[in-house]
Amino acid sequence: MAAQETNLAWALADATKPYLCAVERDDVYVAIGAGETFAAIRQLFKSVAMKRICLRPDLLQRCTTWLDAYVGHEDERYLRRLIENFVIPYRIQVPATVGINRQPTRPKPVRLVALTGR
């Protein structure tokens, strides 16, 4: 479990890296390096929710599976709410409505004008 948690922490850190400032990244990296992976993941969840960072579906699944191991933990409900209320809805947003052109795509027939010798 510890190795999986560490791998998840690094995967989240990698996914969020472009959205975090240097201080936030350093704090996360130090926490992971010090073995404080739960604290790092908790901070990354908060950052993902607050900054509306879109996670890949596989990484999102890993987060929810990881959280299942913490049922009953004092932070579990809070972290689950972050994932379910902020991260998942952002991930599955419905794209903007696309207008449909209902005009015929065929060009209108050209009428030939007959020239008469009047």
C-alpha positions as CSV (number, residue, x, y, z in Angstrom):
1,M,0.0,0.0,0.0
2,A,2.8,2.5,0.8
3,A,4.4,2.1,-2.6
4,Q,1.0,2.5,-4.3
5,E,0.4,5.7,-2.3
6,T,3.8,7.1,-3.1
7,N,3.2,6.3,-6.8
8,L,-0.1,8.1,-6.7
9,A,1.4,11.1,-5.0
10,W,4.1,11.4,-7.7
11,A,1.5,10.9,-10.4
12,L,-0.7,13.7,-9.0
13,A,2.4,15.9,-8.5
14,D,3.3,15.3,-12.1
15,A,-0.3,16.0,-13.4
16,T,-0.6,19.2,-11.4
17,K,3.0,20.5,-11.9
18,P,2.1,23.0,-14.6
19,Y,-0.7,24.6,-12.4
20,L,1.3,24.9,-9.2
21,C,3.7,27.7,-8.3
22,A,7.2,26.8,-7.3
23,V,6.5,27.0,-3.6
24,E,3.5,24.7,-3.9
25,R,5.5,22.2,-6.0
26,D,8.4,22.3,-3.5
27,D,6.0,21.7,-0.5
28,V,4.5,18.7,-2.3
29,Y,7.9,17.2,-3.3
30,V,9.3,17.6,0.2
31,A,6.3,16.0,1.7
32,I,6.5,13.0,-0.7
33,G,10.2,12.7,-0.2
34,A,9.8,12.8,3.6
35,G,7.2,10.0,3.4
36,E,4.3,12.2,4.1
37,T,2.4,11.0,1.1
38,F,-1.1,11.4,2.7
39,A,-0.4,15.0,3.4
40,A,0.9,15.5,-0.1
41,I,-2.1,13.9,-1.7
42,R,-4.4,15.9,0.5
43,Q,-2.8,19.1,-0.6
44,L,-2.9,18.0,-4.2
45,F,-6.6,17.2,-4.0
46,K,-7.2,20.7,-2.6
47,S,-5.1,22.2,-5.4
48,V,-6.9,20.2,-8.1
49,A,-10.3,21.3,-6.7
50,M,-9.5,24.9,-6.2
51,K,-7.7,25.4,-9.5
52,R,-10.1,23.2,-11.4
53,I,-7.3,21.0,-12.7
54,C,-8.6,18.3,-15.1
55,L,-7.2,14.9,-14.2
56,R,-7.0,12.0,-16.6
57,P,-9.8,9.4,-16.1
58,D,-7.3,6.7,-15.0
59,L,-5.7,9.0,-12.4
60,L,-9.1,10.1,-11.1
61,Q,-10.0,6.4,-10.7
62,R,-6.7,5.8,-8.8
63,C,-7.6,8.7,-6.5
64,T,-11.0,7.3,-5.6
65,T,-9.6,3.8,-5.2
66,W,-6.9,5.1,-2.9
67,L,-9.5,7.0,-0.9
68,D,-11.5,3.8,-0.3
69,A,-8.6,2.6,1.9
70,Y,-9.2,5.6,4.2
71,V,-12.9,5.0,5.0
72,G,-13.4,6.3,8.6
73,H,-10.3,8.5,8.5
74,E,-11.0,12.0,9.8
75,D,-10.1,13.6,6.4
76,E,-11.8,10.9,4.2
77,R,-15.2,12.6,3.9
78,Y,-13.7,16.0,3.2
79,L,-11.4,14.5,0.5
80,R,-14.2,12.5,-1.0
81,R,-16.3,15.7,-1.2
82,L,-13.5,17.4,-3.0
83,I,-13.2,14.7,-5.6
84,E,-17.0,14.1,-6.0
85,N,-18.1,17.7,-5.9
86,F,-15.3,19.6,-7.7
87,V,-13.0,17.3,-9.6
88,I,-15.4,14.8,-11.2
89,P,-18.0,17.3,-12.3
90,Y,-15.3,19.4,-13.9
91,R,-13.9,16.4,-15.6
92,I,-17.2,15.4,-17.2
93,Q,-18.4,18.8,-18.3
94,V,-20.7,18.9,-21.2
95,P,-19.1,20.6,-24.1
96,A,-20.6,23.9,-25.3
97,T,-23.6,23.6,-27.7
98,V,-22.6,23.4,-31.3
99,G,-24.8,25.2,-33.7
100,I,-26.2,23.3,-36.6
101,N,-26.5,24.8,-40.0
102,R,-29.8,23.5,-41.4
103,Q,-29.3,25.1,-44.7
104,P,-29.0,22.8,-47.7
105,T,-25.5,22.0,-48.6
106,R,-26.2,21.7,-52.3
107,P,-25.9,24.9,-54.3
108,K,-29.1,26.3,-55.7
109,P,-29.7,25.3,-59.3
110,V,-28.5,27.9,-61.7
111,R,-31.1,29.1,-64.2
112,L,-29.9,29.5,-67.7
113,V,-31.2,32.5,-69.5
114,A,-32.0,32.0,-73.1
115,L,-31.0,34.8,-75.4
116,T,-33.5,35.6,-78.0
117,G,-33.0,37.7,-81.0
118,R,-35.6,40.4,-80.4
